[in-house]
Each structure stands twice: as C-alpha cells, then as structure tokens.
Amino acid sequence: MPSVTGNILVADDDPYVQGILKDRLESLGYRVLLAGDGARALEIVDRDELRLMFLDIEMPGLKGLQVLREIRRREKDFPVVIITAFGTIDLAVEAMKGGAFDFIPKPFKAAQIAHVVQKAVDQQRLIREMELLSEEVDQRYKLVTGTSKTLAAALDIARKAAVTKSTVLLLGESGVGKELFARAIHNWSDRKDCPFVAINCVGLSKELLESELFGYERGAFTGAQHSKKGKIELADGGTVFLDEIGDISEVLQTKLLRFLQEREFERVGGTELIPVDVRIIAATNCDLEIAVREGRFREDLYYRIKVVPITLPPLRNRKEDIPELVQYFIHRFARESKRGISRISDEALAKLVSYDWPGNVRELANVIERAVVIGQPPVIQQEDLPLEILAAHAPQAESATLSYQEATDRYRRELIIKTLQQTNGNRSAAAKILGLERSYFLKLMKTFEVA
C-alpha cells in the first residue's frame, strides 16, 4: 500500500458512496476520514489538516453548499469537490461560485476520482510554488537596515514620507541600495498592493525612454504598429521609481515636469491627455545642484522632485551594519545556489569590516555571492575573499615597508599556496576554485615561485 500522503474527508450520508471513495482514496495513499452529515464534517474540518474534501450536496441537517460556505468563512483553503446525484448546470455554477474546486455527478468511476485528486494536488503544489517564489522575490528586495545612526535617520524620514503622496528624491553613491529603499517606501505606503515599476533612465536612449515612460500611439514612429501603454500608465495607483534621473534629456525633463505638475500626459504621437495617480520616487548618484548651475538639469524640475530628499550613507560610513548585511547575503545566496554555507569566520568578517567598499552594498553582495560559490561549507574563510580585500589589509608593520604592488603579490602568493593545500596539491582543482584558467594559474605559480 502506498505511504499516507495526507487526509481526505468524505462527507456523504450514503454508506455505499463512503465505501467506494474510501477504498479508492486509500489505494492512492491517503488517510480517509468519514462524515455522514454537515455538522460532523465541520467538526473534522476544525480538528484535522485536510488535503482535499469530497462533499455531498444532499445531507441531513446542513446541506453541502451551506457546509462549503462555512468552510470558506473559516478561511480553510483546501480544495472541496462537490458530489451529487442531482447534478444540474445551475447547481454546479452555484457550487463553483461558493469556492468549490470541482463538481462530479453520481455515479462516478474510479478513474474520475483519481483524476480529480491529482488535479487538486497539482493545483495546490502550483499555489505553494507561487507562494515560495513570492517569498523569494520579497527576500531579494528586503531592506536590511542594521543599527547605524546614519541609516536610521534616513529610514525615519522615509517612513514619514511613505504615508504621503509626496515625491521622494533618493541621493547617494552608486550601489548604496536606492532601489531597495524605494521599494521599502512603496511597501510602507497605502499603494503597496498596486504596481512598483522601476525604470533605469541611463539604460535607454532618450527616444526609447520617452516611449517607455509614456507609451506611444500607433504610427508614432517607424515600427509602431500598435498603441502601447507606458510604464507610468501601467503603474496607475502605484509607484514609479526613476533611477539615475540626472541623466535624462532636456526634452524629457520638460515632459516629466509637466506630468509632475498636472499628473496627466500624452503618449508619444498622441493628443489625448491621460490622467494617472502614481507616486514618483527619483534617484541619482550625481550632484543635481551642480547640474542645475551648469544648465544640464532644469531648476524647476529639480525643486519639483526634491520635495522629500533623503541621502543614503555609503557603506564605509556605516560599517557597524556590515555583519548583519553579510549574514543576510550568506543566507540568501546559499539558498539560491544550494550551497551549505551558513556563516563566516571571525577573521574573514574582520577583513570585510576593515575594507572601504567603493562599490557599497552592491559590491558586498557580489563578494559574498562569490565566497558562497567557491567556499567550503559551512564557513566562509579568508581565502574565499577577493585579492583586493585581502591585499588592502596588510599588517601595519608591513604596510610601512611594502608598496601596494608588493603587498598584493604577497597575498596572491599566499592565496595560491592555501588553495593548493586545500586541494592536496591538485592544480586543476585549485585553479577551478579560484575561477582561473589552468594555464594562467600555472603561470602565476611560476611568477610567485610556488612549487
């Protein structure tokens, strides 16, 4: 007999039907619970975890549809299959509207039962996979805050701005996490159930960016065979994140200013004004005040987007947050790459905290992802870190006497030796761990006189 894969409830006042379903479902590997009336069925629903339920329409006391409504009122989400000898289209429609998964008339065949059970199991698996995917997406966009005062101050302003409709301008170096911050503001607002649309203003030409933002009408340009909605229109009710807004063209600056003033726009090639309700969050890593003085950015647009400016601190100014960020990235990348890495050594963490991180949080994420991939479970060690991080931290006594190149060469030699020790002298394996071609690895061994 197959192993038990869950509970299925059969609610039917006919012992013959109960027996047929019980035999068939047990042969499929399920534990079958029986109820002869609606009240007893609801007792079992409250007591046991169910994978599926077969529910007869006509039973003593509570009828099947009443039981179905009560199950949904109690927020039980297992599939319910309606069974009846009085099958009509109207009854089937009513049952499906009430939340039934499927509807099968009596008499039924054993093959029908197996089919509907498999269909229900497949649907539940798909729902769970979508939930897990949603959770993974949420984790990818999780804002890891840490304990630094500089970030706490920025978060305080962001939370206050989130409950308003005000335009937010995020300022800071590349890689500090401006998009994550924008998503957090969106999720804290009453727009969280509506779209969040991110647009990279430097990734497209000025013509493509305009049509991407505002859409276009048929015939607006060569190849425009159909009308298309822009990202701003698609985000109606939600949030539009304009990354690197300082790089948009003068023409587009004018059109964006008009939109921010009027909250309506025309598609490219169109004449109809289209009103939308979106919250704009803009971001840039350049100094817009300098751009305004130099005539590269409109002053009126600058003040229109600078309603709530928030400056995000670089990672080198909030190093106390690095341990929490490191652990978060280890967990995330270990799960994504199915690697058994769970933590980092104290020595390796000290190297990370001492580094200045010119690429900010984005650079840290890349370093941890690489370490998770090449490291030996369960701990990330010093040798799993990039050479530039190791070389940047030569002991003080050495730094006074060694040039940067000398210090780098020393750490490269030590890393090669440690990796060869790790692979018991296997050069091909060592080269693979370090992500190098074998021929180049052998050349480095010769350069640094590693036997």
N, C-alpha and C positions, 0 to 999 in steps of 0.2 A: 504494500500500500504506500502511496506517495506520502512524503512528510507533510505535516499540517502547515499550511501557509496562511492561516487566519480564520476568523469566524465569519460565517454567513448565517443570517437569520432568515428563516422561512416562517412567514406569518400567514396561515391559511387554516380555516376551520375544517377542512376536508382531510381526514387521516390518510386517505389514499394518495392525495397530492403530496402531502407531507412526506410520505414514504418514498415516493418516486424521486422527489427532489433531494431528499436526504441521501439516498443511495448514490445518485448521480454526482452530487457535490462532494461526498466523501471519497468517491473514486477519483476525483480531481485533486484530492489532497486537502480539503477544507474541513474544519470542525463545524458541524451544523447545529444550530440552536433552533428550537421549535416553539411557536406560539399559536394558540388556537383562537385568539381574539385580539382586538386592538389594544386593550389595556395591558395585557400580558406582554405584547410586543414592545410597548413603550417602557415597561419595566426593564426588559432586556437591553433596549437601546441605552437606557441610563446606566446600566450596570457593566456592559461588556463593550470592548472595542470591536467594531464590525468592519469587515472589508466590503460587504455587499448585503443587500436585503431583497428578498422576494416577498412582495406584499399583495395579498388578495384584495380585490375591491369590495366584495360582499362578505362581511364577517359579522358575528353577533356584537352588539354594542357599537363601538366606534367603527365607522366604515373606513375602507382603505384610504380614501382621499383625505379624510379627517386625520388619520394617523400620519400620512405624508406631510400635511401642513404642520402638524405638531412637531414632527422630526426637524423640519426646516426652521421652525420657530426656536427650537432648542439649539440651533446652529450646528447640527450634526451634518457633516459633509460627505458621508459615504454614499455610493450610488444606490438608488432604490429602483427595482424593476417591478412594474405593476403586472400582475397576472389575473385574468378573469375569464369566465365563460361567457360573459355578456359584453363582448368587445364591440365597440362602435367607434367611429371616427371622432365623434364629439367627445366621448369619454377619454380617448387617447390624447386628444388635444388638451383637455382639462388637466389630465394627469401630468403631461409634459410641462404645462404652464405652472403647475404646482411644484415642479422640481424633480419629477421622475426622470431617471436615466434612460429607461426603455420601457416598452409595453409589449407583452406577448400574450396572445389569446390561448385559452384551453380548447382542445387538448394540444399539448406540445410534445415535441420529440426530444430525445436525449441530446441530439446534436445541437438543437436550438439552445439548450441550457449551457452547453459547453461554449458555444459561440458568444452568448451574451456575457458570460463570466469573463472570457478572455478579452472581450471588448471593454468591459468595465475596468479590468486590471490594467489594460494598456492605457486607458484614459487617465487613470489615477497616477500611473507612472509618468505620463507626459506632464500632468499638472505638477507633480513633485519636481520633475526635472526643470520645469519653468520657474518654480519657486527657488530652487537651488541656483539657477542661472541668475535670477533676480538678486539673490543674496550675494552672489559673487560679484555682480556688477556694482551693488551697493558697497561692497568691501573695497573694490578698486577705486571708488570715488569717496572713500572715507576720509574725513578731515582729522588727521592725528594732531592733536593740539599741543601736548606736552605741558610744561609747567613754567615756561619763561614769561616774565612780566611784559616783555615787548609784544609777544603774540597775544597774550591775554588782553592787552589794551586794544589791539586790532579786533579781536573777537567781540569785545564788548560793544564797539561801535557797529560791527556787522550785525549783531543780534538786534540792536535797536533799529537799524536801518531795514532789516528784513521784514518787519511788520508794517512798513510803509510802502508807498509806490515810488519813492524817490530813486532817481538814477544814482548808481554807485560807480565810483572810479577806483579801481584797484591799481596801486602803484608798487613797483618793486622790481628787483633784478630778475632776469630770466631764470626759470627753474625754482622759484620760491613757492609755487603752488597756487597761482592766481585762479586757475580754472577750478581747482578743488574748493577754494574759498567761495567762488561764485556759486558753485553747486550747493555749498552749505547754506548760503544766503537764500537761495531758491527753496531749499528743503525746510528752512525755518519759517518761510512765508506761507500765506494762505494760497499761494499759487503752486504749492508742491505737487498737487495732483494733475497739473497741466504741464505741457512740454517745457523742457530745458533744452535750448538749442545753442550750441557753441559754434562760432564762426571764426576761423583764423584769417584775419584781414591781410596778412602778408602771403598767404598761400595761393592767392588767386590774382589774376590781372585785374585792372580796375573795371574793365567791361564785364568780366565774369563775376566779380564781386558784387557789382550792382544788380545783375540779374539773379545772383544767389540770394541777396538780401531781399529784393523787392519783387522778384519774379518777372515774367515777360508775357506779352500777348503774342498771338500767332502772327507771324510775318514781321516781328520787330527787328529781326536780323536774319541773315542767311542761315538756314538750318532750323529756324524756329517754326516748325510745322504745327505745333500745338501750343496753346496757352499753358503756362506753368506758374504755380504759386511759389512765392519766395519764402525764405526761412522765417522772416518776420510775420508773414501772414499765417504760416503753419504753426507758429508758436502762440497764436492768439490765446490770451488768458494766462500765458506762462511767462518765461524769462528768456531773453536773448542775451548771450554773452559774446561781446565783440572783443576778441583778443588782438592785441597789438593795434589798437585804434589809431595810434600816432602815425601809422604808415599808409593811411587811406588817401586817395587822390583828392585834389581840391574840389572837383566836380561832385564827388561822392560826399565830401564833407558838407557841401551845400544842401544836398538832398537829405542827408541824415539830420542836419539841423532843422530843416523844415518838418521832417517827421517827428522829431522830439518836441517841437513846438505845437504841432497840430494833431499829432497821433493819428495821422492818415497819410496815405501815399498813393502814387500811381505806379503801376507796373511799367517796366520798360516797354515803350511802344504803345502805351495805353493812355487814356484820358479820364477814366473813371477813378474817382477818389475812393480808396478802400480804407475804412477805419478799423483799427485793431487796438486791443488792450494788451500791451506787453510791458514788462519791466526790463529796462536796459541796464546791464552791468558791463562796463567797459574796462579794459585793462591795457597797460603799456609798461614797457621797461625803459622808455626814454623820458627825458625831461620835457614835458609839454610846454612849460613856461618858456624855455629856450626856443622851442619850435614856434611858439606864438611870436616871440620877439624877432625871429628870423623870417617870419612870414610863411612858414611851412604848414602852419595849423591855424585854423580860424579861431580868433579870440572868442567870438560869441559861442561857437561850438564848445570850446574849452570850458567856459563857465556853465554851459548847459549840462555837460556830463560831469562836472566837478561839484555836484550837489552834495554828495557824501564821499569825500576822498578817504581812502584807507591805504596806508602804507604798510606793506608786509615786510618784516625784517628778513635779511639774509640769514642763512643757516649759521654762518660764523658768529653772528651776534646773539644766537640763542642755542649755544652748544649744550646746555642742560637738557634740551629736548632730544638730543641725538640717541641716547639709549632707548627711549620709547619708540622713536621712529625706526631704529634698527630692528627691534623685536617685531614690530608690526610688519616690516618688509620681509623679514625671515619667514614669518608665518604665512604671509601671502604668497611669496614665490616658492616656498617649499610645497604648499598645497597645489599651486598651478603646475609645477614641474614634477610633482610626485616624488620629491626627494625627502629623505628622513632627517633633514637638518632642523634642529629645534632651538638652538641658542648659539651664542658667540663667546669665545674665550675672553677673559678679562684683558689679556694683552692686546688682542685684536681690537676690542672695543676702545681701549685707550688710544690706539693709533687713529681710529676714526674720530674720536673726540678732539684730538690734537690737530687734525687736518683742517685747513681753512675753507674748503668746499666752494671753489669758484663757481661750480655748476649748481650749487644749492641742493635742495631736496631731490631734484631730478637726478643729479649726479650720485647722491647717496643711494637712491633706489637702484640705479644701474650697477653700482659697486656691490650691493647686497645680492642682487639677482645673479651676478657673475659668481660671487662667492658660494651661493647656494648650489649653483650648477657644478662647479669644479671641486667644492669641498667634500671632505669625507664625513659622512654622518657620524654622530649627531651634532658636531660642534664646528663652527667656522673658526679657523685658526689664522694666525698672522700671515702665513704663506699663501692663504687664499685671497689676500688683498692685492690690488694693483701695485705695480712697482712705484708709481709716483707717490702713493700714500706712504709706502714703507720708506722710500728714499727721502721723503720730506721730514723724517724724524730721526735722523742720525743723532746719537748721544751728543750732549753739549761739548764734551771734551774733544770729540772727533770733528764736530762742525767747525771748530776754530782752526783746524789744520787741514780739513779736506775741502776741496772745491765741490760744487754741486755735482759735476760730472763724476768725480771720484766717488762721492757718496752713492750716487745712483749705480755706478758699476759695481761697487761693493755689495749692495743689496741684490743686484741682479745675480751676481755670482752665488751669494748665499741662498737665494731662492732656487737656483738651478740645483745646487747641492742637496737642499732639503727635499726637493721634488724627486730627485734620483734616489734618495734614501727611502722615500715613501713608496717608490715603485721597485725597490730592491735592485736598483741599477738598470731597470728596463728603460732604455732611452726613448723608444717609440711611445710607451705609456706616459712617460714624463712630458714629452712634447705635447701629447694629446691633452693632458691635464692643464698645461699652460696655454693651450689654444694656439700652438705654434706648429708650422710645418717641420717635419723631422729633419730635413736638410738644414733649415735655419737654426733649429735647436742645436744640431751638431756644430754648426758654425759658431754659435755662442759659447758652447763648451770649449771650443778651441781658443776663442778670443779671451775667455776668462780663465783659461788654463785649468779646466776641471777635468780630472782624469776619468 
